[in-house]
Amino acid sequence: MLIHRGGGEAFAFSDPVPHDEPGKTYYKTKVEVTLGDPLPLPDPLPALRTPAPPAGA
């Protein structure tokens, strides 16, 4: 999961894809929402409430 406060977005990555290069990770699934909207997470986790962007952001 990644929260980008300056951009007003939240991201969740799941379903890792094997990769030959050490230290590199790739994901098959990416979910993106605007801050203030719930961020769906993979089952069985509930959606994550994301904060509204700070004033002036």
C-alpha distance matrix in Angstrom:
0.0 3.8 6.8 10.0 12.8 15.6 14.7 14.0 10.9 7.4 5.5 4.3 6.1 8.8 12.5 12.9 16.1 18.6 19.6 22.7 21.6 20.5 17.4 16.1 13.4 13.2 11.6 13.9 11.7 9.5 9.3 9.8 11.4 13.5 12.9 15.2 14.4 12.7 9.4 10.6 9.0 11.2 14.5 15.6 12.7 13.5 11.9 10.0 12.4 11.2 14.0 16.4 16.6 19.1 22.6 23.7 20.3
3.8 0.0 3.8 6.4 9.5 12.0 11.4 11.1 8.5 5.8 5.1 6.4 8.4 11.8 15.4 15.3 18.1 20.6 20.9 23.9 22.3 21.3 17.8 16.6 14.5 14.4 13.3 15.7 13.6 10.7 10.4 9.5 10.8 12.0 11.2 14.1 14.1 13.4 10.6 12.7 12.0 14.6 18.0 19.1 16.1 16.3 14.1 11.7 13.0 10.8 12.8 14.7 14.1 16.4 19.9 20.5 17.0
6.8 3.8 0.0 3.8 5.9 9.0 8.8 8.0 6.2 4.4 6.4 8.8 11.6 15.1 18.7 19.0 21.8 24.3 24.6 27.5 25.8 24.8 21.3 20.1 18.2 17.9 16.8 18.9 16.4 13.1 11.8 9.8 9.8 9.8 8.3 11.3 12.1 12.2 10.3 13.3 13.6 16.7 19.9 20.8 17.5 16.9 14.2 11.3 11.5 8.5 9.6 11.2 10.4 12.6 16.1 16.9 13.5
10.0 6.4 3.8 0.0 3.8 5.6 5.4 5.9 5.2 5.9 8.1 11.4 13.8 17.5 21.0 21.0 23.3 25.8 25.7 28.4 26.4 25.7 22.2 20.8 19.4 18.9 18.2 20.2 18.0 14.4 13.3 10.6 10.4 9.6 8.6 12.1 13.4 14.4 12.9 16.0 16.7 19.8 23.1 24.3 21.0 20.3 17.3 14.6 14.2 10.8 11.0 11.5 9.5 11.5 14.5 14.6 10.9
12.8 9.5 5.9 3.8 0.0 3.8 5.4 4.9 6.5 8.0 11.1 14.3 17.1 20.7 24.3 24.5 27.0 29.5 29.4 32.1 30.0 29.2 25.5 24.4 23.0 22.7 21.9 23.8 21.3 17.7 16.0 13.0 11.8 9.8 7.8 10.9 13.1 14.8 14.1 17.7 18.7 22.1 25.2 26.1 22.6 21.4 18.3 15.2 14.0 10.2 9.2 9.0 6.4 7.8 10.9 11.1 7.6
15.6 12.0 9.0 5.6 3.8 0.0 3.8 5.5 8.0 10.5 13.2 16.8 19.2 22.9 26.4 26.3 28.4 30.9 30.4 32.9 30.6 30.0 26.4 25.1 24.2 23.8 23.3 25.2 22.9 19.2 17.9 14.6 13.6 11.3 10.2 13.4 15.6 17.7 17.1 20.6 21.7 25.0 28.3 29.4 26.0 24.9 21.6 18.8 17.5 13.7 12.4 11.4 8.0 8.9 10.9 9.8 6.1
14.7 11.4 8.8 5.4 5.4 3.8 0.0 3.8 5.5 8.8 11.2 15.0 17.3 21.1 24.4 24.6 26.5 29.2 28.8 31.5 29.5 29.4 26.0 24.2 22.9 22.0 21.3 22.7 20.4 16.6 15.2 11.7 10.9 8.8 8.9 12.4 13.9 16.2 15.3 18.6 20.1 23.2 26.6 28.0 24.9 23.7 20.3 17.9 16.9 13.3 12.8 11.6 8.7 10.9 12.7 11.7 8.0
14.0 11.1 8.0 5.9 4.9 5.5 3.8 0.0 3.8 7.1 10.4 14.0 17.0 20.6 24.1 24.8 27.1 30.0 30.1 33.1 31.3 31.0 27.6 25.8 24.1 23.0 21.7 22.9 20.1 16.3 14.1 10.5 8.7 5.9 5.2 8.6 10.4 12.9 12.7 16.2 18.1 21.6 24.6 25.9 22.6 21.0 17.5 15.1 13.6 10.0 9.4 8.0 5.7 8.8 11.0 11.1 7.7
10.9 8.5 6.2 5.2 6.5 8.0 5.5 3.8 0.0 3.8 6.8 10.4 13.4 16.9 20.3 21.2 23.5 26.5 26.8 30.0 28.5 28.3 25.0 23.0 21.0 19.7 18.1 19.2 16.3 12.6 10.4 6.9 5.7 4.5 5.1 8.8 9.3 11.0 9.8 13.1 14.8 18.1 21.3 22.7 19.7 18.4 14.9 12.9 12.2 9.0 9.9 9.6 8.6 11.9 14.5 14.9 11.4
7.4 5.8 4.4 5.9 8.0 10.5 8.8 7.1 3.8 0.0 3.8 7.0 10.3 13.7 17.3 18.3 21.0 24.0 24.6 27.9 26.6 26.1 22.9 21.1 18.7 17.5 15.7 16.9 13.9 10.4 8.2 5.7 5.4 6.3 6.1 9.2 8.9 9.2 7.1 10.2 11.4 14.6 17.9 19.3 16.1 15.2 12.0 9.9 10.1 7.5 9.6 10.6 10.5 13.7 16.8 17.7 14.3
5.5 5.1 6.4 8.1 11.1 13.2 11.2 10.4 6.8 3.8 0.0 3.8 6.6 10.1 13.7 14.6 17.2 20.3 21.0 24.4 23.4 23.1 20.1 18.0 15.3 13.9 11.9 13.2 10.3 6.9 5.6 4.5 6.6 9.0 9.7 12.5 11.3 10.7 7.5 9.3 9.7 12.3 15.9 17.6 14.9 14.8 12.0 10.7 12.1 10.3 13.0 14.3 14.3 17.4 20.6 21.3 17.7
4.3 6.4 8.8 11.4 14.3 16.8 15.0 14.0 10.4 7.0 3.8 0.0 3.8 6.7 10.4 11.7 14.7 17.9 19.2 22.7 22.1 21.7 18.9 16.9 13.8 12.4 9.8 11.1 8.1 5.8 5.2 6.7 9.0 12.0 12.5 14.6 12.9 11.2 7.4 7.7 6.8 8.8 12.5 14.3 11.9 12.5 10.4 9.8 12.4 11.6 14.9 16.8 17.3 20.4 23.7 24.7 21.2
6.1 8.4 11.6 13.8 17.1 19.2 17.3 17.0 13.4 10.3 6.6 3.8 0.0 3.8 7.2 8.1 10.9 14.1 15.5 19.1 18.7 18.5 16.1 13.8 10.4 8.8 6.1 7.8 5.7 4.7 6.6 9.0 12.1 15.2 16.1 18.4 16.5 14.7 10.9 10.3 8.6 9.0 12.8 14.8 13.2 14.7 13.3 13.2 16.0 15.4 18.6 20.5 20.8 23.7 27.0 27.7 24.2
8.8 11.8 15.1 17.5 20.7 22.9 21.1 20.6 16.9 13.7 10.1 6.7 3.8 0.0 3.8 5.8 9.1 12.3 14.5 18.2 18.5 18.3 16.5 14.4 10.6 9.0 5.7 6.6 5.2 6.6 8.7 11.9 14.8 18.2 19.1 21.0 18.7 16.4 12.6 10.9 8.4 7.2 10.6 12.7 12.0 14.2 13.7 14.4 17.7 17.8 21.2 23.4 24.0 27.0 30.4 31.3 27.8
12.5 15.4 18.7 21.0 24.3 26.4 24.4 24.1 20.3 17.3 13.7 10.4 7.2 3.8 0.0 3.8 6.4 9.7 12.5 16.2 17.3 17.5 16.4 14.1 10.4 8.5 5.4 5.3 5.9 8.9 11.4 14.9 18.1 21.6 22.7 24.5 22.1 19.7 16.0 13.9 11.3 9.0 11.6 13.8 14.1 16.7 16.7 17.8 21.2 21.5 25.0 27.1 27.7 30.8 34.1 34.9 31.3
12.9 15.3 19.0 21.0 24.5 26.3 24.6 24.8 21.2 18.3 14.6 11.7 8.1 5.8 3.8 0.0 3.8 6.5 9.0 12.6 13.6 13.7 12.7 10.5 6.9 5.8 4.3 6.2 8.1 10.4 13.5 16.5 19.9 23.2 24.1 26.3 24.3 22.1 18.3 16.7 14.0 12.2 14.9 16.8 16.7 19.5 19.4 19.9 23.2 23.1 26.3 28.5 28.7 31.5 34.8 35.4 31.7
16.1 18.1 21.8 23.3 27.0 28.4 26.5 27.1 23.5 21.0 17.2 14.7 10.9 9.1 6.4 3.8 0.0 3.8 6.4 10.1 11.6 12.7 12.7 10.0 7.1 5.4 5.4 6.3 9.6 12.2 15.7 18.6 22.2 25.5 26.8 29.2 27.1 25.2 21.4 19.7 17.3 15.4 17.9 20.0 20.3 23.0 22.7 23.4 26.6 26.3 29.5 31.4 31.4 34.2 37.4 37.7 34.0
18.6 20.6 24.3 25.8 29.5 30.9 29.2 30.0 26.5 24.0 20.3 17.9 14.1 12.3 9.7 6.5 3.8 0.0 3.8 6.9 9.1 10.2 11.1 9.2 7.4 7.3 8.8 10.1 13.4 15.8 19.3 22.1 25.7 28.9 30.0 32.5 30.5 28.5 24.7 23.2 20.5 18.5 20.7 22.6 22.9 25.9 25.9 26.3 29.6 29.3 32.4 34.4 34.2 36.9 40.1 40.3 36.6
19.6 20.9 24.6 25.7 29.4 30.4 28.8 30.1 26.8 24.6 21.0 19.2 15.5 14.5 12.5 9.0 6.4 3.8 0.0 3.8 5.6 7.6 9.0 6.8 6.6 7.2 10.0 11.9 15.2 17.0 20.7 23.0 26.7 29.6 30.7 33.5 31.8 30.2 26.4 25.3 22.8 21.2 23.8 25.7 25.6 28.4 28.1 28.2 31.2 30.5 33.3 35.1 34.5 37.0 40.2 40.0 36.2
22.7 23.9 27.5 28.4 32.1 32.9 31.5 33.1 30.0 27.9 24.4 22.7 19.1 18.2 16.2 12.6 10.1 6.9 3.8 0.0 3.8 6.4 9.2 8.1 9.4 10.7 13.7 15.6 19.0 20.7 24.4 26.5 30.2 32.9 34.0 36.9 35.4 33.8 30.0 28.9 26.4 24.8 27.3 29.0 29.0 31.9 31.7 31.6 34.6 33.8 36.4 38.3 37.5 39.8 43.0 42.6 38.9
21.6 22.3 25.8 26.4 30.0 30.6 29.5 31.3 28.5 26.6 23.4 22.1 18.7 18.5 17.3 13.6 11.6 9.1 5.6 3.8 0.0 3.8 6.4 5.7 8.4 10.5 14.0 16.5 19.5 20.6 24.1 25.9 29.4 31.8 32.6 35.7 34.6 33.3 29.5 29.0 26.5 25.4 28.2 29.9 29.4 32.1 31.6 31.1 33.9 32.7 35.0 36.8 35.7 37.8 40.9 40.4 36.6
20.5 21.3 24.8 25.7 29.2 30.0 29.4 31.0 28.3 26.1 23.1 21.7 18.5 18.3 17.5 13.7 12.7 10.2 7.6 6.4 3.8 0.0 3.8 5.5 8.3 11.4 14.7 17.7 20.3 21.1 24.5 26.1 29.4 31.8 32.1 35.1 34.2 32.7 29.0 28.6 25.9 24.9 27.6 28.9 28.2 31.0 30.8 30.0 32.8 31.7 33.9 36.0 34.9 36.7 40.0 39.7 36.0
17.4 17.8 21.3 22.2 25.5 26.4 26.0 27.6 25.0 22.9 20.1 18.9 16.1 16.5 16.4 12.7 12.7 11.1 9.0 9.2 6.4 3.8 0.0 3.8 6.5 10.1 13.3 16.7 18.7 19.0 22.1 23.4 26.6 28.7 28.8 31.9 31.2 29.8 26.2 26.1 23.6 23.1 26.0 27.2 26.1 28.6 28.1 27.1 29.7 28.4 30.5 32.5 31.4 33.1 36.3 36.1 32.4
16.1 16.6 20.1 20.8 24.4 25.1 24.2 25.8 23.0 21.1 18.0 16.9 13.8 14.4 14.1 10.5 10.0 9.2 6.8 8.1 5.7 5.5 3.8 0.0 3.8 6.7 10.3 13.6 15.8 16.1 19.4 20.8 24.2 26.5 27.1 30.2 29.2 28.0 24.3 24.1 21.9 21.3 24.4 26.1 25.0 27.4 26.6 25.8 28.4 27.1 29.3 31.1 30.1 32.1 35.2 34.9 31.1
13.4 14.5 18.2 19.4 23.0 24.2 22.9 24.1 21.0 18.7 15.3 13.8 10.4 10.6 10.4 6.9 7.1 7.4 6.6 9.4 8.4 8.3 6.5 3.8 0.0 3.8 6.8 10.2 12.3 12.9 16.2 18.0 21.5 24.1 24.8 27.7 26.4 24.9 21.1 20.7 18.3 17.6 20.7 22.4 21.5 23.9 23.2 22.7 25.5 24.5 27.1 29.0 28.3 30.6 33.9 33.8 30.1
13.2 14.4 17.9 18.9 22.7 23.8 22.0 23.0 19.7 17.5 13.9 12.4 8.8 9.0 8.5 5.8 5.4 7.3 7.2 10.7 10.5 11.4 10.1 6.7 3.8 0.0 3.8 6.9 9.2 10.1 13.8 15.8 19.5 22.3 23.5 26.4 24.8 23.4 19.6 18.9 17.0 16.2 19.4 21.5 20.8 23.0 22.0 21.9 24.7 23.7 26.5 28.1 27.6 30.2 33.3 33.3 29.5
11.6 13.3 16.8 18.2 21.9 23.3 21.3 21.7 18.1 15.7 11.9 9.8 6.1 5.7 5.4 4.3 5.4 8.8 10.0 13.7 14.0 14.7 13.3 10.3 6.8 3.8 0.0 3.8 5.6 7.1 10.7 13.4 17.0 20.2 21.5 24.1 22.1 20.5 16.7 15.6 13.7 12.7 16.0 18.3 17.7 19.8 18.8 19.1 22.1 21.4 24.5 26.2 26.1 29.0 32.2 32.4 28.7
13.9 15.7 18.9 20.2 23.8 25.2 22.7 22.9 19.2 16.9 13.2 11.1 7.8 6.6 5.3 6.2 6.3 10.1 11.9 15.6 16.5 17.7 16.7 13.6 10.2 6.9 3.8 0.0 3.8 6.8 10.3 13.4 17.0 20.5 22.3 24.6 22.1 20.5 16.9 15.2 13.7 12.3 15.3 18.0 17.9 19.8 18.9 19.8 22.8 22.4 25.7 27.2 27.3 30.6 33.5 33.9 30.2
11.7 13.6 16.4 18.0 21.3 22.9 20.4 20.1 16.3 13.9 10.3 8.1 5.7 5.2 5.9 8.1 9.6 13.4 15.2 19.0 19.5 20.3 18.7 15.8 12.3 9.2 5.6 3.8 0.0 3.8 6.7 10.1 13.6 17.2 19.0 21.1 18.4 16.7 13.2 11.5 10.5 9.6 12.9 15.6 15.2 16.6 15.3 16.4 19.2 19.0 22.4 23.8 24.3 27.6 30.6 31.2 27.6
9.5 10.7 13.1 14.4 17.7 19.2 16.6 16.3 12.6 10.4 6.9 5.8 4.7 6.6 8.9 10.4 12.2 15.8 17.0 20.7 20.6 21.1 19.0 16.1 12.9 10.1 7.1 6.8 3.8 0.0 3.8 6.6 10.2 13.7 15.6 17.9 15.6 14.4 10.9 10.2 10.0 10.5 14.2 16.7 15.4 16.2 14.2 14.6 16.9 16.2 19.3 20.5 20.7 24.1 26.9 27.4 23.9
9.3 10.4 11.8 13.3 16.0 17.9 15.2 14.1 10.4 8.2 5.6 5.2 6.6 8.7 11.4 13.5 15.7 19.3 20.7 24.4 24.1 24.5 22.1 19.4 16.2 13.8 10.7 10.3 6.7 3.8 0.0 3.8 6.9 10.5 12.5 14.5 11.9 10.8 7.6 7.3 8.2 9.9 13.4 15.8 14.0 13.9 11.3 11.9 13.8 13.2 16.4 17.4 18.1 21.6 24.4 25.2 21.8
9.8 9.5 9.8 10.6 13.0 14.6 11.7 10.5 6.9 5.7 4.5 6.7 9.0 11.9 14.9 16.5 18.6 22.1 23.0 26.5 25.9 26.1 23.4 20.8 18.0 15.8 13.4 13.4 10.1 6.6 3.8 0.0 3.8 7.1 9.4 11.9 9.9 10.0 7.4 8.8 10.6 13.1 16.4 18.5 16.3 15.5 12.3 12.0 12.9 11.4 14.1 14.5 14.8 18.4 21.0 21.6 18.2
11.4 10.8 9.8 10.4 11.8 13.6 10.9 8.7 5.7 5.4 6.6 9.0 12.1 14.8 18.1 19.9 22.2 25.7 26.7 30.2 29.4 29.4 26.6 24.2 21.5 19.5 17.0 17.0 13.6 10.2 6.9 3.8 0.0 3.8 6.3 8.3 6.3 7.4 6.2 8.8 11.4 14.5 17.5 19.2 16.6 15.0 11.4 10.7 10.6 8.9 11.3 11.3 12.0 15.8 18.2 19.2 16.2
13.5 12.0 9.8 9.6 9.8 11.3 8.8 5.9 4.5 6.3 9.0 12.0 15.2 18.2 21.6 23.2 25.5 28.9 29.6 32.9 31.8 31.8 28.7 26.5 24.1 22.3 20.2 20.5 17.2 13.7 10.5 7.1 3.8 0.0 3.8 6.2 5.8 8.5 8.6 11.8 14.6 17.9 20.7 22.2 19.3 17.3 13.6 12.2 11.0 8.4 9.5 8.4 8.8 12.6 14.7 15.6 12.9
12.9 11.2 8.3 8.6 7.8 10.2 8.9 5.2 5.1 6.1 9.7 12.5 16.1 19.1 22.7 24.1 26.8 30.0 30.7 34.0 32.6 32.1 28.8 27.1 24.8 23.5 21.5 22.3 19.0 15.6 12.5 9.4 6.3 3.8 0.0 3.8 5.5 8.0 8.6 12.4 14.7 18.4 21.0 22.0 18.7 16.6 13.0 10.7 8.7 5.5 5.8 5.1 5.9 9.6 12.2 13.8 11.2
15.2 14.1 11.3 12.1 10.9 13.4 12.4 8.6 8.8 9.2 12.5 14.6 18.4 21.0 24.5 26.3 29.2 32.5 33.5 36.9 35.7 35.1 31.9 30.2 27.7 26.4 24.1 24.6 21.1 17.9 14.5 11.9 8.3 6.2 3.8 0.0 3.8 6.7 9.0 12.5 15.2 19.0 21.0 21.7 18.4 15.7 12.2 10.2 7.2 5.1 5.0 4.1 7.1 10.3 12.5 14.9 13.1
14.4 14.1 12.1 13.4 13.1 15.6 13.9 10.4 9.3 8.9 11.3 12.9 16.5 18.7 22.1 24.3 27.1 30.5 31.8 35.4 34.6 34.2 31.2 29.2 26.4 24.8 22.1 22.1 18.4 15.6 11.9 9.9 6.3 5.8 5.5 3.8 0.0 3.8 6.4 9.4 12.6 16.2 18.1 19.1 16.1 13.4 9.7 8.7 6.8 6.0 7.9 7.9 10.5 14.0 16.2 18.3 16.2
12.7 13.4 12.2 14.4 14.8 17.7 16.2 12.9 11.0 9.2 10.7 11.2 14.7 16.4 19.7 22.1 25.2 28.5 30.2 33.8 33.3 32.7 29.8 28.0 24.9 23.4 20.5 20.5 16.7 14.4 10.8 10.0 7.4 8.5 8.0 6.7 3.8 0.0 3.8 6.3 9.3 12.9 14.5 15.3 12.4 9.5 5.8 5.5 4.7 5.8 9.0 10.4 13.1 16.4 19.0 21.3 19.1
9.4 10.6 10.3 12.9 14.1 17.1 15.3 12.7 9.8 7.1 7.5 7.4 10.9 12.6 16.0 18.3 21.4 24.7 26.4 30.0 29.5 29.0 26.2 24.3 21.1 19.6 16.7 16.9 13.2 10.9 7.6 7.4 6.2 8.6 8.6 9.0 6.4 3.8 0.0 3.8 6.3 10.0 12.4 13.6 10.7 8.9 5.3 5.0 6.4 6.8 10.5 12.2 14.2 17.5 20.5 22.4 19.6
10.6 12.7 13.3 16.0 17.7 20.6 18.6 16.2 13.1 10.2 9.3 7.7 10.3 10.9 13.9 16.7 19.7 23.2 25.3 28.9 29.0 28.6 26.1 24.1 20.7 18.9 15.6 15.2 11.5 10.2 7.3 8.8 8.8 11.8 12.4 12.5 9.4 6.3 3.8 0.0 3.8 6.9 9.0 10.6 8.4 7.1 4.3 6.4 9.0 10.3 14.1 15.9 18.0 21.4 24.3 26.1 23.3
9.0 12.0 13.6 16.7 18.7 21.7 20.1 18.1 14.8 11.4 9.7 6.8 8.6 8.4 11.3 14.0 17.3 20.5 22.8 26.4 26.5 25.9 23.6 21.9 18.3 17.0 13.7 13.7 10.5 10.0 8.2 10.6 11.4 14.6 14.7 15.2 12.6 9.3 6.3 3.8 0.0 3.8 6.5 8.1 5.8 6.3 5.4 7.0 10.5 12.0 15.7 18.2 20.0 23.1 26.3 28.1 25.1
11.2 14.6 16.7 19.8 22.1 25.0 23.2 21.6 18.1 14.6 12.3 8.8 9.0 7.2 9.0 12.2 15.4 18.5 21.2 24.8 25.4 24.9 23.1 21.3 17.6 16.2 12.7 12.3 9.6 10.5 9.9 13.1 14.5 17.9 18.4 19.0 16.2 12.9 10.0 6.9 3.8 0.0 3.8 6.2 5.8 7.9 8.5 10.6 14.2 15.8 19.5 22.0 23.7 26.8 30.1 31.8 28.7
14.5 18.0 19.9 23.1 25.2 28.3 26.6 24.6 21.3 17.9 15.9 12.5 12.8 10.6 11.6 14.9 17.9 20.7 23.8 27.3 28.2 27.6 26.0 24.4 20.7 19.4 16.0 15.3 12.9 14.2 13.4 16.4 17.5 20.7 21.0 21.0 18.1 14.5 12.4 9.0 6.5 3.8 0.0 3.0 4.9 7.3 9.3 12.1 15.5 17.8 21.6 24.1 26.3 29.3 32.5 34.5 31.6
15.6 19.1 20.8 24.3 26.1 29.4 28.0 25.9 22.7 19.3 17.6 14.3 14.8 12.7 13.8 16.8 20.0 22.6 25.7 29.0 29.9 28.9 27.2 26.1 22.4 21.5 18.3 18.0 15.6 16.7 15.8 18.5 19.2 22.2 22.0 21.7 19.1 15.3 13.6 10.6 8.1 6.2 3.0 0.0 3.8 6.6 9.6 12.1 15.6 18.2 21.8 24.6 27.0 29.7 33.0 35.2 32.5
12.7 16.1 17.5 21.0 22.6 26.0 24.9 22.6 19.7 16.1 14.9 11.9 13.2 12.0 14.1 16.7 20.3 22.9 25.6 29.0 29.4 28.2 26.1 25.0 21.5 20.8 17.7 17.9 15.2 15.4 14.0 16.3 16.6 19.3 18.7 18.4 16.1 12.4 10.7 8.4 5.8 5.8 4.9 3.8 0.0 3.8 6.6 8.5 12.0 14.6 18.1 21.1 23.4 26.1 29.4 31.7 29.0
13.5 16.3 16.9 20.3 21.4 24.9 23.7 21.0 18.4 15.2 14.8 12.5 14.7 14.2 16.7 19.5 23.0 25.9 28.4 31.9 32.1 31.0 28.6 27.4 23.9 23.0 19.8 19.8 16.6 16.2 13.9 15.5 15.0 17.3 16.6 15.7 13.4 9.5 8.9 7.1 6.3 7.9 7.3 6.6 3.8 0.0 3.8 6.3 9.3 12.4 15.8 18.5 21.2 24.0 27.1 29.6 27.2
11.9 14.1 14.2 17.3 18.3 21.6 20.3 17.5 14.9 12.0 12.0 10.4 13.3 13.7 16.7 19.4 22.7 25.9 28.1 31.7 31.6 30.8 28.1 26.6 23.2 22.0 18.8 18.9 15.3 14.2 11.3 12.3 11.4 13.6 13.0 12.2 9.7 5.8 5.3 4.3 5.4 8.5 9.3 9.6 6.6 3.8 0.0 3.8 6.5 9.2 12.8 15.3 17.9 20.9 23.9 26.2 23.8
10.0 11.7 11.3 14.6 15.2 18.8 17.9 15.1 12.9 9.9 10.7 9.8 13.2 14.4 17.8 19.9 23.4 26.3 28.2 31.6 31.1 30.0 27.1 25.8 22.7 21.9 19.1 19.8 16.4 14.6 11.9 12.0 10.7 12.2 10.7 10.2 8.7 5.5 5.0 6.4 7.0 10.6 12.1 12.1 8.5 6.3 3.8 0.0 3.8 6.1 9.6 12.6 15.0 17.7 20.9 23.3 20.9
12.4 13.0 11.5 14.2 14.0 17.5 16.9 13.6 12.2 10.1 12.1 12.4 16.0 17.7 21.2 23.2 26.6 29.6 31.2 34.6 33.9 32.8 29.7 28.4 25.5 24.7 22.1 22.8 19.2 16.9 13.8 12.9 10.6 11.0 8.7 7.2 6.8 4.7 6.4 9.0 10.5 14.2 15.5 15.6 12.0 9.3 6.5 3.8 0.0 3.8 6.6 9.4 12.4 14.9 17.9 20.6 18.6
11.2 10.8 8.5 10.8 10.2 13.7 13.3 10.0 9.0 7.5 10.3 11.6 15.4 17.8 21.5 23.1 26.3 29.3 30.5 33.8 32.7 31.7 28.4 27.1 24.5 23.7 21.4 22.4 19.0 16.2 13.2 11.4 8.9 8.4 5.5 5.1 6.0 5.8 6.8 10.3 12.0 15.8 17.8 18.2 14.6 12.4 9.2 6.1 3.8 0.0 3.8 6.6 8.9 11.6 14.8 17.2 15.0
14.0 12.8 9.6 11.0 9.2 12.4 12.8 9.4 9.9 9.6 13.0 14.9 18.6 21.2 25.0 26.3 29.5 32.4 33.3 36.4 35.0 33.9 30.5 29.3 27.1 26.5 24.5 25.7 22.4 19.3 16.4 14.1 11.3 9.5 5.8 5.0 7.9 9.0 10.5 14.1 15.7 19.5 21.6 21.8 18.1 15.8 12.8 9.6 6.6 3.8 0.0 3.8 6.3 8.3 11.4 14.2 12.5
16.4 14.7 11.2 11.5 9.0 11.4 11.6 8.0 9.6 10.6 14.3 16.8 20.5 23.4 27.1 28.5 31.4 34.4 35.1 38.3 36.8 36.0 32.5 31.1 29.0 28.1 26.2 27.2 23.8 20.5 17.4 14.5 11.3 8.4 5.1 4.1 7.9 10.4 12.2 15.9 18.2 22.0 24.1 24.6 21.1 18.5 15.3 12.6 9.4 6.6 3.8 0.0 3.8 6.4 8.7 11.5 10.1
16.6 14.1 10.4 9.5 6.4 8.0 8.7 5.7 8.6 10.5 14.3 17.3 20.8 24.0 27.7 28.7 31.4 34.2 34.5 37.5 35.7 34.9 31.4 30.1 28.3 27.6 26.1 27.3 24.3 20.7 18.1 14.8 12.0 8.8 5.9 7.1 10.5 13.1 14.2 18.0 20.0 23.7 26.3 27.0 23.4 21.2 17.9 15.0 12.4 8.9 6.3 3.8 0.0 3.8 6.4 8.3 6.4
19.1 16.4 12.6 11.5 7.8 8.9 10.9 8.8 11.9 13.7 17.4 20.4 23.7 27.0 30.8 31.5 34.2 36.9 37.0 39.8 37.8 36.7 33.1 32.1 30.6 30.2 29.0 30.6 27.6 24.1 21.6 18.4 15.8 12.6 9.6 10.3 14.0 16.4 17.5 21.4 23.1 26.8 29.3 29.7 26.1 24.0 20.9 17.7 14.9 11.6 8.3 6.4 3.8 0.0 3.8 6.2 5.5
22.6 19.9 16.1 14.5 10.9 10.9 12.7 11.0 14.5 16.8 20.6 23.7 27.0 30.4 34.1 34.8 37.4 40.1 40.2 43.0 40.9 40.0 36.3 35.2 33.9 33.3 32.2 33.5 30.6 26.9 24.4 21.0 18.2 14.7 12.2 12.5 16.2 19.0 20.5 24.3 26.3 30.1 32.5 33.0 29.4 27.1 23.9 20.9 17.9 14.8 11.4 8.7 6.4 3.8 0.0 3.8 5.5
23.7 20.5 16.9 14.6 11.1 9.8 11.7 11.1 14.9 17.7 21.3 24.7 27.7 31.3 34.9 35.4 37.7 40.3 40.0 42.6 40.4 39.7 36.1 34.9 33.8 33.3 32.4 33.9 31.2 27.4 25.2 21.6 19.2 15.6 13.8 14.9 18.3 21.3 22.4 26.1 28.1 31.8 34.5 35.2 31.7 29.6 26.2 23.3 20.6 17.2 14.2 11.5 8.3 6.2 3.8 0.0 3.8
20.3 17.0 13.5 10.9 7.6 6.1 8.0 7.7 11.4 14.3 17.7 21.2 24.2 27.8 31.3 31.7 34.0 36.6 36.2 38.9 36.6 36.0 32.4 31.1 30.1 29.5 28.7 30.2 27.6 23.9 21.8 18.2 16.2 12.9 11.2 13.1 16.2 19.1 19.6 23.3 25.1 28.7 31.6 32.5 29.0 27.2 23.8 20.9 18.6 15.0 12.5 10.1 6.4 5.5 5.5 3.8 0.0
